[in-house]
Every structure is written in C-alpha cells, then in structure tokens.
Amino acid sequence: MPSPPAQHRILSDRVNTFGQYLLKRYGQRVHKLALNAGFTCPNRDGTKGHGGCSFCNNVSFGPNAKRSPQIDPQLEAGRGVLAKRTGARRFMAYFQTYTNTYDEVEVLRSRYDDALSHTDVIGLSVGTRPDCVPEAVLDLLASYRAKGKEVWLELGLQSANDTTLAKVNRGHGFADYRTAVMAAHRRGIPVCTHFIIGLPGEGREAALRTLDRVLELGVEGLKLHPLHVVRHTRLAIEWQRGDYEPLTLAEYINICADLIERTPPSVIFHRLTGTASKDILLAPDWCSGKWAALNGIEAELHRRGTRQGDGIDPLSQQKLLSTA
C-alpha cells in the first residue's frame, strides 16, 4: 500500500481537494485545526428537540468535543501536532463541534476573533446547521471575508430527502438548506455542504439525488461522510436489533466514485470519508481509519479511467453553468 503522502498526491490528480486548493492559493501547506468553542445544538437543548440526531455522538465527529472551549490552548496544542506531522505553518480555525453559529452574535464574534488574532491563522471554517444561520451571523462572516480572511460556511445537510431527515431526527428540512445557501451566496460566502452516505433507507440513488439537488442550487465545496454506528446513539440501538445495516467498504467506494464523476471540477472536496475512534465505533469496522476508503476511491477512479466531472452529461453541465 502506498504511503499516505503519495496517496494524497495521486488522489488529488483526480479530485479537486481542499488541501490542493489551499496550497495553490497560499503557496504553502495550510491545515484545518478543529476547535470546540463550547456551543450546543438546538436539537439537543429543546429548541428543536432533545437527544440530537439518531446517529450523533459528537465525539465521533469532533475529536475536541470534550475539550475546554478556550480557543488559545486548543490552537497551541493543535498547531504543534500538525507542524511536526505535516510541516504546516499556517492554519484555518475549524469550528467543528456542535452548532457553531448557535449563540448571540457578540459571543460568536468573540470566539472567531480569538482564533483570528493568531497571525498564523488565515481564516475560519464554521460548521453549523442550515437552520442556524441568521442574517446577522452571515453579515459577521462576510465582514471577515471583506478583511481578506479565508471564510467557509460548512452546512450539515446530510440528505436532501425530508423523509430521511425526519427519520434520523435531524430537525430541519431541505428548505432550510436552500434558504441558508442563497443567503450566504448573496454575501459572497462560499458554502461547503456535508452529506452522509448510507443513512437509513438510503443508498446509491439517494446519494446521487442529494448531489443533484445540492449542485442545482450551487455550492463551492462538498464533504462526504460514511454513516457509522457509534455508542450511546439511537442508531446503535437500531443496529443492535438488526434494523440498520451499514454500507460495506466496497459499496461506499463505488458510491463516492460515482459522486465524484458527477461533480463539476470547480467544486472542492473538503473530505471524502470520515472516521470514528475504536473506543466508540460499533460498525462498520473500516470506519476506524481513513486510508482504506481513500486508497479504494483512488483505485476505483483509476480502474474506471475517470476523474472529477467526467460523468457529467453536456445538458447537465450547461444547466449548472446557467445557474452558477
């Protein structure tokens, strides 16, 4: 198996990745540093619901979920690790854990300003829900872009199917996503859309439909994530009683390759897979590491002789360009 650095170079020849985008723009490695800013979620505090999404144990998505919400110590610890591992000297502050626009604007401003006060932090990537981006928050993010900062709004859509979203207790629908994207784009804020492959009742066709709806609205980035079963979630109970079966690695690889082929080359893939630590992961086993999936996606694209955008038919391409 090739080493990770070689694999990254091979994959990036076929896929427009966020790492390559940052390297071209800034002329050096720039890495995202995941932060926990101490926010919660309206699907946990009772505003939208209690208990969160059926699949969500936030520790599985954000390694900093248990850390102190103080920004400076997290940046200090993270930059040291990444500098040794990758040689990176510039970073993006990734507000990842829970809903990072869900507070008063002045509280948000304080957290974001703390991160940007570090001279080696070139911008923000803010993860949130589509129903938690009011106008005032978008104006705040746009103000940082006006100062020359790299700013991305990361929206957790997960699926474009409202029935699926209700089934996993997501607490929002596709209409919320549409409203958020249009409002962000009016301010020139690029959007990275997250969606999960393999949600209950969904397979390849559902993933392709979600991609089509997202692309039709317009999006600058995509983040793909396999659904994995982790402890202390409703999904874990469903899996244990046989009501949910995760995707196999081969199924996930093939779906990802299909999605990549149908995505315009200008769209940036921020992530192609996701992992969970072994102490909370129940299934599937392959989600404990990323390289099996990344190697497999590259190998499948190589086998097909394709790259990002090769599967777009001319009529679809013309439609996407006309709505861009």
C-alpha positions as CSV (number, residue, x, y, z in Angstrom):
1,M,0.0,0.0,0.0
2,P,1.4,3.4,-0.9
3,S,2.3,5.8,1.9
4,P,-0.3,8.5,2.8
5,P,1.6,11.4,1.3
6,A,2.0,9.6,-2.1
7,Q,-1.6,8.5,-1.9
8,H,-2.7,12.1,-1.4
9,R,-0.8,13.3,-4.5
10,I,-2.4,10.5,-6.6
11,L,-5.9,11.2,-5.4
12,S,-5.6,15.0,-5.9
13,D,-4.8,14.4,-9.5
14,R,-8.3,13.0,-10.0
15,V,-10.2,15.0,-7.4
16,N,-10.2,18.8,-6.6
17,T,-9.3,18.6,-2.9
18,F,-9.3,21.3,-0.3
19,G,-5.7,20.7,0.5
20,Q,-4.6,21.4,-3.0
21,Y,-6.8,24.4,-3.2
22,L,-5.2,26.0,-0.1
23,L,-1.7,25.0,-1.4
24,K,-2.3,26.8,-4.7
25,R,-3.8,29.8,-3.1
26,Y,-1.3,30.4,-0.3
27,G,1.8,28.8,-1.8
28,Q,2.3,26.5,1.2
29,R,0.6,23.9,3.3
30,V,-2.4,25.2,5.2
31,H,-4.2,22.8,7.6
32,K,-7.5,23.0,9.4
33,L,-7.4,22.9,13.1
34,A,-10.6,21.5,14.7
35,L,-11.9,23.6,17.6
36,N,-14.5,23.2,20.3
37,A,-15.9,26.7,21.1
38,G,-18.3,25.5,23.8
39,F,-21.6,25.7,21.7
40,T,-24.5,23.4,21.9
41,C,-27.2,22.4,19.4
42,P,-30.9,23.4,19.0
43,N,-31.6,19.7,18.5
44,R,-30.3,18.9,22.0
45,D,-31.3,21.9,24.2
46,G,-35.0,21.6,23.4
47,T,-35.3,24.4,20.9
48,K,-35.8,21.9,18.1
49,G,-35.7,18.6,20.0
50,H,-33.8,16.6,22.6
51,G,-31.1,13.9,22.2
52,G,-29.9,15.1,18.8
53,C,-29.8,13.2,15.6
54,S,-30.1,9.4,15.8
55,F,-26.5,8.9,14.7
56,C,-24.9,11.7,16.7
57,N,-22.3,11.2,19.4
58,N,-20.4,14.3,18.7
59,V,-17.1,12.8,19.9
60,S,-17.2,10.7,16.8
61,F,-17.2,13.7,14.5
62,G,-15.1,16.1,16.6
63,P,-12.0,14.9,18.4
64,N,-12.1,18.1,20.5
65,A,-15.7,17.5,21.7
66,K,-14.5,17.0,25.3
67,R,-12.0,19.9,25.5
68,S,-12.2,23.2,27.2
69,P,-13.9,25.8,25.0
70,Q,-11.0,28.2,25.4
71,I,-9.6,28.8,21.9
72,D,-6.0,29.7,22.5
73,P,-4.9,26.4,24.2
74,Q,-6.6,24.4,21.5
75,L,-4.8,26.3,18.8
76,E,-1.5,26.0,20.6
77,A,-1.8,22.2,21.0
78,G,-3.1,21.6,17.5
79,R,-0.5,23.7,15.7
80,G,2.3,21.8,17.5
81,V,1.0,18.4,16.4
82,L,0.3,19.5,12.8
83,A,3.6,21.3,12.4
84,K,5.5,18.2,13.4
85,R,3.4,15.8,11.3
86,T,3.0,17.8,8.1
87,G,5.3,20.8,8.3
88,A,2.4,23.2,8.1
89,R,3.0,26.7,9.4
90,R,-0.4,28.3,8.5
91,F,-3.8,27.1,9.7
92,M,-7.5,27.6,9.3
93,A,-9.6,27.6,12.5
94,Y,-12.2,24.9,12.0
95,F,-15.2,25.5,14.4
96,Q,-16.4,21.9,14.3
97,T,-18.1,20.7,17.4
98,Y,-21.9,21.0,17.6
99,T,-23.5,24.1,16.0
100,N,-21.0,26.9,15.7
101,T,-23.4,29.8,14.8
102,Y,-25.8,29.0,17.6
103,D,-25.3,31.9,20.1
104,E,-25.5,35.6,20.3
105,V,-23.6,37.4,17.6
106,E,-21.3,39.1,20.1
107,V,-20.4,35.7,21.6
108,L,-19.7,34.3,18.1
109,R,-17.6,37.4,17.3
110,S,-15.5,36.9,20.4
111,R,-14.8,33.3,19.6
112,Y,-14.0,33.9,16.0
113,D,-11.8,36.9,16.8
114,D,-9.9,34.9,19.4
115,A,-8.9,32.4,16.6
116,L,-8.1,35.1,14.0
117,S,-5.9,37.0,16.5
118,H,-3.2,34.4,15.8
119,T,-1.0,35.6,12.9
120,D,-0.7,32.0,11.5
121,V,-4.5,31.6,11.3
122,I,-5.5,32.7,7.8
123,G,-9.3,32.2,8.2
124,L,-12.3,30.4,9.5
125,S,-14.3,27.3,8.6
126,V,-17.6,27.3,10.5
127,G,-19.6,24.2,10.8
128,T,-23.3,24.6,11.5
129,R,-26.9,23.5,10.7
130,P,-28.8,25.1,7.8
131,D,-31.5,26.4,10.3
132,C,-29.0,28.3,12.4
133,V,-27.5,30.9,10.1
134,P,-29.5,34.1,10.7
135,E,-28.7,37.3,8.7
136,A,-26.7,38.9,11.5
137,V,-24.3,35.8,11.6
138,L,-23.8,35.8,7.9
139,D,-23.1,39.5,8.0
140,L,-20.4,38.8,10.6
141,L,-18.8,36.1,8.5
142,A,-18.9,38.3,5.4
143,S,-17.1,41.0,7.4
144,Y,-14.1,38.7,7.9
145,R,-14.0,38.0,4.2
146,A,-14.1,41.7,3.5
147,K,-10.9,41.9,5.6
148,G,-9.2,39.3,3.3
149,K,-9.7,36.3,5.5
150,E,-10.5,32.8,4.1
151,V,-14.0,32.0,5.3
152,W,-16.1,28.9,4.6
153,L,-19.6,28.2,5.9
154,E,-20.0,24.4,6.3
155,L,-23.6,23.4,6.3
156,G,-24.6,19.9,7.6
157,L,-27.4,19.0,5.2
158,Q,-26.8,15.2,5.4
159,S,-29.6,14.3,2.9
160,A,-31.8,16.2,0.5
161,N,-34.7,13.9,1.4
162,D,-37.0,15.3,4.0
163,T,-38.3,11.9,4.9
164,T,-34.8,10.7,5.7
165,L,-34.1,13.9,7.7
166,A,-37.2,13.3,9.8
167,K,-36.3,9.6,10.3
168,V,-32.9,10.5,11.8
169,N,-34.4,13.3,13.9
170,R,-32.5,16.0,12.1
171,G,-34.9,18.8,13.0
172,H,-34.6,20.7,9.7
173,G,-35.6,20.2,6.0
174,F,-34.1,20.9,2.6
175,A,-36.0,24.2,2.5
176,D,-33.8,25.4,5.4
177,Y,-30.7,24.5,3.5
178,R,-31.9,26.3,0.4
179,T,-32.6,29.5,2.4
180,A,-29.2,29.3,4.0
181,V,-27.3,28.8,0.8
182,M,-29.0,31.6,-1.0
183,A,-28.4,34.0,1.9
184,A,-24.7,33.0,2.1
185,H,-24.2,33.4,-1.6
186,R,-25.8,36.9,-1.6
187,R,-22.9,37.9,0.7
188,G,-20.2,36.1,-1.3
189,I,-19.6,33.4,1.4
190,P,-18.6,30.1,-0.1
191,V,-20.5,27.0,1.1
192,C,-19.2,23.5,1.9
193,T,-22.1,21.1,2.1
194,H,-21.8,18.0,4.3
195,F,-23.8,14.9,3.5
196,I,-23.8,11.4,4.9
197,I,-23.8,8.4,2.6
198,G,-25.7,5.3,3.9
199,L,-28.3,6.9,6.1
200,P,-31.2,4.5,7.0
201,G,-33.1,3.7,3.8
202,E,-30.6,5.4,1.5
203,G,-28.1,4.0,-0.9
204,R,-26.5,5.0,-4.2
205,E,-29.6,6.5,-5.8
206,A,-30.4,8.7,-2.8
207,A,-26.9,9.9,-2.7
208,L,-27.0,10.9,-6.3
209,R,-30.3,12.7,-5.8
210,T,-28.8,14.7,-2.9
211,L,-25.8,15.6,-5.0
212,D,-28.0,16.8,-7.9
213,R,-30.2,19.0,-5.7
214,V,-27.1,20.5,-4.0
215,L,-25.4,21.2,-7.3
216,E,-28.6,22.7,-8.8
217,L,-28.6,25.3,-6.0
218,G,-24.9,25.9,-6.4
219,V,-22.1,25.0,-4.0
220,E,-18.4,25.6,-3.7
221,G,-17.4,22.6,-1.6
222,L,-18.6,19.2,-0.6
223,K,-17.8,17.0,2.3
224,L,-18.7,13.3,2.2
225,H,-19.0,11.1,5.2
226,P,-20.0,7.4,5.6
227,L,-22.6,6.7,8.3
228,H,-21.0,4.8,11.1
229,V,-22.6,3.4,14.2
230,V,-21.2,4.7,17.5
231,R,-22.0,4.0,21.1
232,H,-24.7,5.9,23.0
233,T,-26.9,6.8,20.0
234,R,-30.3,5.7,18.8
235,L,-28.7,4.4,15.7
236,A,-26.7,2.0,17.8
237,I,-29.9,0.5,19.3
238,E,-31.4,0.2,15.8
239,W,-28.2,-1.6,14.6
240,Q,-28.1,-3.9,17.6
241,R,-31.6,-5.1,16.9
242,G,-30.9,-5.6,13.2
243,D,-32.9,-2.7,11.9
244,Y,-29.9,-1.0,10.3
245,E,-27.1,-2.4,8.2
246,P,-24.1,-0.1,7.4
247,L,-22.6,0.1,3.9
248,T,-19.7,-2.1,3.1
249,L,-16.4,-0.5,2.2
250,A,-16.8,-1.6,-1.4
251,E,-20.3,0.0,-1.6
252,Y,-19.0,3.3,-0.1
253,I,-16.1,3.4,-2.5
254,N,-18.3,2.9,-5.6
255,I,-20.9,5.5,-4.4
256,C,-18.1,8.0,-3.8
257,A,-16.6,7.4,-7.2
258,D,-20.0,7.9,-8.8
259,L,-20.5,11.2,-6.9
260,I,-17.0,12.5,-7.8
261,E,-17.6,11.8,-11.5
262,R,-20.9,13.7,-11.4
263,T,-19.4,16.8,-9.6
264,P,-18.1,19.7,-11.7
265,P,-14.2,20.1,-11.4
266,S,-14.6,23.5,-9.9
267,V,-16.3,22.2,-6.8
268,I,-13.8,21.5,-4.0
269,F,-14.0,18.2,-2.0
270,H,-13.1,19.1,1.6
271,R,-13.4,15.5,2.7
272,L,-14.1,12.1,1.1
273,T,-14.5,9.9,4.2
274,G,-14.8,10.1,7.9
275,T,-13.7,8.0,10.9
276,A,-14.5,7.3,14.5
277,S,-12.2,6.2,17.3
278,K,-12.3,2.4,18.0
279,D,-13.4,3.0,21.6
280,I,-16.8,4.3,20.5
281,L,-17.2,2.7,17.0
282,L,-19.5,-0.2,16.7
283,A,-19.8,-0.6,12.9
284,P,-18.6,-0.8,10.2
285,D,-15.0,-1.7,11.2
286,W,-13.5,0.0,8.2
287,C,-14.6,3.4,9.6
288,S,-11.8,3.2,12.2
289,G,-9.3,4.5,9.6
290,K,-9.4,6.7,6.5
291,W,-6.8,5.2,4.2
292,A,-8.7,2.1,3.2
293,A,-11.5,4.3,1.8
294,L,-9.2,6.9,0.3
295,N,-7.0,4.3,-1.3
296,G,-10.1,2.5,-2.6
297,I,-11.6,5.6,-4.1
298,E,-8.4,6.4,-5.9
299,A,-8.1,2.8,-7.1
300,E,-11.7,2.8,-8.4
301,L,-11.3,6.0,-10.3
302,H,-8.0,4.7,-11.8
303,R,-9.8,1.4,-12.7
304,R,-12.5,3.4,-14.5
305,G,-10.1,5.8,-16.1
306,T,-12.1,8.8,-14.8
307,R,-11.7,11.9,-12.7
308,Q,-13.9,14.5,-11.2
309,G,-16.5,15.8,-13.6
310,D,-16.1,13.0,-16.2
311,G,-19.7,11.7,-15.6
312,I,-21.5,15.0,-16.2
313,D,-23.6,14.9,-19.4
314,P,-23.4,18.1,-21.5
315,L,-27.0,19.1,-20.8
316,S,-26.5,18.9,-17.0
317,Q,-23.2,20.8,-17.3
318,Q,-25.0,23.6,-19.3
319,K,-27.8,23.8,-16.7
320,L,-25.3,24.0,-13.8
321,L,-23.3,26.8,-15.6
322,S,-26.5,28.7,-16.2
323,T,-27.4,28.7,-12.5
324,A,-23.9,29.4,-11.2
